[in-house]
Amino acid sequence: MSYLIDNNEGARYLLMGNESIVRGALEAGVKVAAGYPGTPSSEIIESLSKVGKEMDIYVEWSVNEKVAMEVAAAGSFAGLRSLCAMKQNGVNVASDFLLHLAGSGTRAGMVIVPCDDPGALSSVNEGESRYFARLVEIPLLEPGDFQEAKDMAKWAFELSEELRQIVMLRSVTRMSHASGNVVFGKLPVSDVHAEFKCDGFVLDPMEGIMTSAPVDYRHTQQQEKLNKAREIFEDCPFNTYDGPDSPELLIITSSACTLYSREAISILGLKDRVGLLKLGTTWPLPPKLLKKYLSMTDRIMIVEEVLPFLEENVKILAAEMAPEIGVKTFYGKNDGKIPMVGELNPDIVVNAIAQTLGIDYKAMPDEYANKAQGVAMAGTPSRELTFCPGCPHRASFWSIHNALELDGRKGFVCGDIGCYTLAILPCGFSSLKTTHSMGSGTGIASGFGKLGGFGFDQPILSVCGDSTFFHTGISALVNAVHHSSNFTMVILDNSGTAMTGFQPHPGLKVNALGDEVPSIDIEEVCRALGARVEVRDPFDLEETRKTINQLIEDKQGVNVLILRQICALSPEKKGKKKYEMTIDEEICLGENCGCNRVCTRIFRCPGLVWDKEKEVTRIDEVICTGCGVCADICPAGAIKKSSVLKEVA
Amino acid sequence: MRIFGPNELLEDVVKKDLCIGCGACIYLCPYFRSYMGKTAMLFPCTLTEGRCWAYCPKTEVDLDDLSKRFFDRPYDGDPLGFHGSVKISRAGSKFGTGSFQAGGTVSALMSFALNKGYIDAAVLTDRDGILPVPRLVTDPDDVLRCSCSKYTASPTLSALNQAIKEGYNHIGVVATPCQGLAIAKMRSNPTRIDDFTDPVGLVVGLFCTWALDFRAFDAFISERIDVDKITKVNIPPPPAEIMEIYTTDGKQEIPLDEIRKLVPDTCSYCIDMTSEFSDISVGVLEGRPDMNTIIVRTKRGQDIVDEAEKEGFLVLDDIPEENLEHLMWAANNKKKRALIKAEEDGLINTNQEDKRSYLRLNPEALKNIVA
């Protein structure tokens, strides 16, 4: 049994923030949960899927975030508490539905949990989900510690039900992925019957039709719900103040920045001079509460990550209240004290406070910083991002790169989101020349492929993972085929949503709950759409390269090349070597003409190590996965492979 | 002479668009490969000395050095290069008949050399459609499959590099002048490999005025003819001024003026029409589509020609005086044009330290040619 469903009230566990949110949802009796994998959000649906059977919850990894939100909304409409989780940019994908859902309202409690990634630790953006709450006019909650993550998640369902409106519970990487103590409450006894009531008066929120029209009526209703939320937030226990009655400086903060601010005040010993207003309800802001604390002092600092969401909203209120509370001086993004890019940390907040109050304190003295940097430069080996040993992507991009270089017509690859995004770096031979959102490489390629009339004659490839194919790649392919675009889409099929931890997708025979489900054959789908389809094993380098060269000679239509090879870290493959790899040191050319270390200088699988003393390559047997590909790139035949398994899964 | 590496090869040849795609750098290492008649560098290489630069016919060549090494005398600018006899020839009855070009001299010689063990393998140029494809042949009966000129630049020497890797050590090559020059550079062991032995047993050079860029030729032809139906391409000796394309549907003629537009610029820097660094050179004979012109340059070339004639593989005759005169006039013209162009570009006998020459040759020879 998972500790997440321990029903001992008062039990204390060390939980990751995402698990804490899950526990809160379980205590709220969530019945439907859906999401699309994306760091730092994935553990939410992952954890729910593990207890789904026992707790009688329907959990799914949906095809994309929009569909996940739709699936969860159906639960709410039928009277079941529901949740959908996604990373920050997933909200962009779901936003069209979110806008309309906010207009129609919800029934049973429904919570959307976006996990933002300030500093883009596992993203290619540091997008903000908070603005969506303001944009589509729904309440926004932000937990400031791990206990609160659980308590607030539970409360979010109650709030949603009270308002009949979806509630956003926003986390960030350091909240989702750090851990803290959480005291459990009770799990509810489950006894629900799902039914969608839709035969009542059309405008009835509980028995009418679920739609955002008529807009003037529904939009008015929606804003009344927001006003009600504002009222509720005035007395919300998640908004707390810690500090003197008349502080020299008032810090207003939320989310993980609460912890940084608290630590900064403590480091500087300013408990008696600086007040900390920590807000759990960040949209809409409760005006009376704000008025009370803004009145305490004339100097206000807003501490938050990335964009000045809180800062702008507080400033608007302060401007409106100015006749009563007086003119305030604000510190934060606008005056440059708090950076608008990247994550915050206690040091940044310490420096901001020290500067503002004229305190002579540097979080990290220059001398120390210089020394630390010197030691780091001299003592630590440089380690760039790379594909894992035995990763099929390395082999795929080797062939893609070689095919394009041979072709010599300045061909390029449009990519999108997955482990293969790394192919913008030398580990993927710098093959990717565009990378944006999920599925966008194929959409962009579809556009490039229509520019022939303007003299465009470069070969175009797009790459797309198997999960990404179902997410949004498929619609780009439909567009490309329909408009007779001309390019080759390479589907890097490694049999799972590998980057985020092998979550199932529609191409697989299993769902989030472990049930057997029908799988959808990518090859057949592409063929049915009218593309010319080839399937190759990327570990067969020469065949793959030849196929790519043939496909990019095509002057018309869309080709699809499926490069199918299971991820080296997948549970089926892990620990099973197909080949035992060895190096014949007599044959290895090393740095001489004829090789110049192609395996360790260019191919650079981490399983290959350059032995500086012997001046030969050796195999790191601990991490080598035995894929055998390096034997085929060795010009001298010094890398040998011998079969160790008759059959490999 | 100082040897440079792949980065200088890119600078001296690739960036100046001088690469003719001869294949001399292909398969020496994992970095250079040929595709559709063009040489590509797949990945950067950091070596400061490499065989790629040293063997390339378009990097610096010291003609005196090479001439001394192979012909025991400095380069003198003779229009036909160092040579012994110049005759006319055709395949003999022993060789039989087949689909070859002009007199079939080259096919007959290679077949004979393989048959008699003068060479253990032959590096030839086959074709796939109109794409020239290097071919390593060990069976004399396979020589004819590769007969006929291709007229497009071919990475033939990639097959020589592969043959060497496979351990052949008396390899015969049919080479264009640029390919012949690369072979000569390679045989002079420029990178001072300790256990170097000359793997080449015979070089039969082809006369050449230019070669076509494959992609350009392919695009040009594809607009006019179904490439899959092409059986043979021929440029009959002057004064015809046409290219003949034989297909399963019949013959088409294309004016040479249109074809010349597809010649890469690098050919205009070439001073060699008759493959001067070969054992035997063979070309067409003006006014006689059934015969070849044959120039013998080395002792081993002469031995093979003598034997082939004796055994009925080759029929030889004297060359008419006016043919020889015109051949010399044409060959000298090519030299002169190319040298003037290269000199204008500052590529001859460069003495600046940061600039490498395209060609080095003694001033007298240079003067003789340009005069």
Interface residues (C-beta under 8 A of the other chain):
Chain A: H401 N402 E405 L406 D407 G408 F429 N549 E591 C593 G594 C595 N596 V598 R601 I602 I633 P635
Chain B: L28 C29 P30 Y31 R33 Y35 M36 K38 A40 M41 L42 F43 C45 T46 L47 E49 G50 R51 C52 T191
